[in-house]
Amino acid sequence: MFCAKCGAQMDDNAEFCPKCGARAGTEAGRLAGGDDSVGPIGIVLFCLPLVGAIMYFVWKDDKPKKAKTACYLALGGTALGIVLQVIVSMLNS
Protein backbone atom coordinates (compact mmCIF):
# COMPACT_ATOMS: atom_id res chain seq x y z
CA MET A 1 0.00 0.00 0.00
CA PHE A 2 1.09 3.59 -0.55
CA CYS A 3 0.66 6.68 1.61
CA ALA A 4 -2.08 8.99 0.32
CA LYS A 5 -0.19 12.06 1.56
CA CYS A 6 3.40 11.53 0.39
CA GLY A 7 3.22 8.45 -1.85
CA ALA A 8 5.75 6.41 0.17
CA GLN A 9 5.35 2.64 0.20
CA MET A 10 3.91 1.30 3.46
CA ASP A 11 3.36 -2.07 5.06
CA ASP A 12 -0.22 -3.26 4.52
CA ASN A 13 -0.81 -3.42 8.29
CA ALA A 14 0.72 -0.03 9.10
CA GLU A 15 -1.43 2.55 10.85
CA PHE A 16 0.88 5.46 10.07
CA CYS A 17 3.21 6.30 7.19
CA PRO A 18 6.85 5.71 8.18
CA LYS A 19 7.96 8.71 6.08
CA CYS A 20 5.47 11.50 6.83
CA GLY A 21 3.46 10.13 9.76
CA ALA A 22 0.04 10.45 8.09
CA ARG A 23 -2.62 8.00 9.28
CA ALA A 24 -3.05 5.19 6.77
CA GLY A 25 -6.32 4.53 5.00
CA THR A 26 -8.30 7.48 6.35
CA GLU A 27 -9.69 10.52 4.67
CA ALA A 28 -8.20 12.63 7.47
CA GLY A 29 -4.74 11.38 6.56
CA ARG A 30 -5.26 12.40 2.97
CA LEU A 31 -6.61 15.81 3.84
CA ALA A 32 -4.11 16.58 6.57
CA GLY A 33 -1.37 17.49 4.15
CA GLY A 34 -3.59 19.27 1.65
CA ASP A 35 -1.18 18.00 -0.98
CA ASP A 36 -3.56 17.17 -3.80
CA SER A 37 -3.67 20.46 -5.69
CA VAL A 38 -2.08 23.87 -5.76
CA GLY A 39 -5.43 25.68 -5.96
CA PRO A 40 -5.69 29.22 -7.34
CA ILE A 41 -1.94 29.75 -7.05
CA GLY A 42 -1.65 27.44 -10.06
CA ILE A 43 -2.52 30.36 -12.34
CA VAL A 44 0.42 32.34 -10.95
CA LEU A 45 2.73 29.34 -11.27
CA PHE A 46 1.74 28.97 -14.93
CA CYS A 47 1.97 32.67 -15.82
CA LEU A 48 5.22 33.26 -13.91
CA PRO A 49 7.36 30.14 -14.41
CA LEU A 50 10.11 31.44 -12.12
CA VAL A 51 7.62 31.43 -9.23
CA GLY A 52 6.69 27.85 -10.15
CA ALA A 53 10.34 26.80 -10.06
CA ILE A 54 10.83 28.45 -6.68
CA MET A 55 7.70 26.81 -5.26
CA TYR A 56 8.93 23.44 -6.52
CA PHE A 57 12.02 23.74 -4.33
CA VAL A 58 9.99 25.05 -1.38
CA TRP A 59 7.50 22.16 -1.54
CA LYS A 60 9.67 19.26 -2.80
CA ASP A 61 10.35 17.68 0.61
CA ASP A 62 7.13 18.38 2.52
CA LYS A 63 4.54 18.31 -0.27
CA PRO A 64 5.87 16.28 -3.21
CA LYS A 65 2.59 16.22 -5.14
CA LYS A 66 2.27 20.01 -5.00
CA ALA A 67 5.93 20.33 -5.96
CA LYS A 68 5.43 18.14 -9.02
CA THR A 69 2.35 20.12 -10.04
CA ALA A 70 4.23 23.41 -9.58
CA CYS A 71 7.05 22.07 -11.75
CA TYR A 72 4.65 20.99 -14.49
CA LEU A 73 2.87 24.35 -14.43
CA ALA A 74 6.19 26.20 -14.62
CA LEU A 75 7.33 24.05 -17.54
CA GLY A 76 3.98 24.53 -19.28
CA GLY A 77 4.17 28.30 -18.84
CA THR A 78 7.72 28.34 -20.16
CA ALA A 79 6.78 26.23 -23.18
CA LEU A 80 3.80 28.45 -23.95
CA GLY A 81 6.00 31.54 -23.66
CA ILE A 82 8.52 30.08 -26.12
CA VAL A 83 5.81 29.13 -28.59
CA LEU A 84 4.24 32.59 -28.41
CA GLN A 85 7.66 34.23 -28.85
CA VAL A 86 8.33 32.15 -31.97
CA ILE A 87 4.90 33.01 -33.42
CA VAL A 88 5.36 36.73 -32.76
CA SER A 89 8.85 36.73 -34.28
CA MET A 90 7.57 34.90 -37.37
CA LEU A 91 4.73 37.40 -37.79
CA ASN A 92 7.11 40.37 -37.48
CA SER A 93 9.54 39.12 -40.14
C-alpha positions as CSV (number, residue, x, y, z in Angstrom):
1,M,0.0,0.0,0.0
2,F,1.1,3.6,-0.6
3,C,0.7,6.7,1.6
4,A,-2.1,9.0,0.3
5,K,-0.2,12.1,1.6
6,C,3.4,11.5,0.4
7,G,3.2,8.4,-1.8
8,A,5.7,6.4,0.2
9,Q,5.3,2.6,0.2
10,M,3.9,1.3,3.5
11,D,3.4,-2.1,5.1
12,D,-0.2,-3.3,4.5
13,N,-0.8,-3.4,8.3
14,A,0.7,0.0,9.1
15,E,-1.4,2.5,10.9
16,F,0.9,5.5,10.1
17,C,3.2,6.3,7.2
18,P,6.9,5.7,8.2
19,K,8.0,8.7,6.1
20,C,5.5,11.5,6.8
21,G,3.5,10.1,9.8
22,A,0.0,10.5,8.1
23,R,-2.6,8.0,9.3
24,A,-3.0,5.2,6.8
25,G,-6.3,4.5,5.0
26,T,-8.3,7.5,6.3
27,E,-9.7,10.5,4.7
28,A,-8.2,12.6,7.5
29,G,-4.7,11.4,6.6
30,R,-5.3,12.4,3.0
31,L,-6.6,15.8,3.8
32,A,-4.1,16.6,6.6
33,G,-1.4,17.5,4.1
34,G,-3.6,19.3,1.7
35,D,-1.2,18.0,-1.0
36,D,-3.6,17.2,-3.8
37,S,-3.7,20.5,-5.7
38,V,-2.1,23.9,-5.8
39,G,-5.4,25.7,-6.0
40,P,-5.7,29.2,-7.3
41,I,-1.9,29.8,-7.0
42,G,-1.6,27.4,-10.1
43,I,-2.5,30.4,-12.3
44,V,0.4,32.3,-10.9
45,L,2.7,29.3,-11.3
46,F,1.7,29.0,-14.9
47,C,2.0,32.7,-15.8
48,L,5.2,33.3,-13.9
49,P,7.4,30.1,-14.4
50,L,10.1,31.4,-12.1
51,V,7.6,31.4,-9.2
52,G,6.7,27.8,-10.2
53,A,10.3,26.8,-10.1
54,I,10.8,28.5,-6.7
55,M,7.7,26.8,-5.3
56,Y,8.9,23.4,-6.5
57,F,12.0,23.7,-4.3
58,V,10.0,25.0,-1.4
59,W,7.5,22.2,-1.5
60,K,9.7,19.3,-2.8
61,D,10.4,17.7,0.6
62,D,7.1,18.4,2.5
63,K,4.5,18.3,-0.3
64,P,5.9,16.3,-3.2
65,K,2.6,16.2,-5.1
66,K,2.3,20.0,-5.0
67,A,5.9,20.3,-6.0
68,K,5.4,18.1,-9.0
69,T,2.3,20.1,-10.0
70,A,4.2,23.4,-9.6
71,C,7.1,22.1,-11.7
72,Y,4.7,21.0,-14.5
73,L,2.9,24.4,-14.4
74,A,6.2,26.2,-14.6
75,L,7.3,24.1,-17.5
76,G,4.0,24.5,-19.3
77,G,4.2,28.3,-18.8
78,T,7.7,28.3,-20.2
79,A,6.8,26.2,-23.2
80,L,3.8,28.5,-24.0
81,G,6.0,31.5,-23.7
82,I,8.5,30.1,-26.1
83,V,5.8,29.1,-28.6
84,L,4.2,32.6,-28.4
85,Q,7.7,34.2,-28.9
86,V,8.3,32.1,-32.0
87,I,4.9,33.0,-33.4
88,V,5.4,36.7,-32.8
89,S,8.9,36.7,-34.3
90,M,7.6,34.9,-37.4
91,L,4.7,37.4,-37.8
92,N,7.1,40.4,-37.5
93,S,9.5,39.1,-40.1
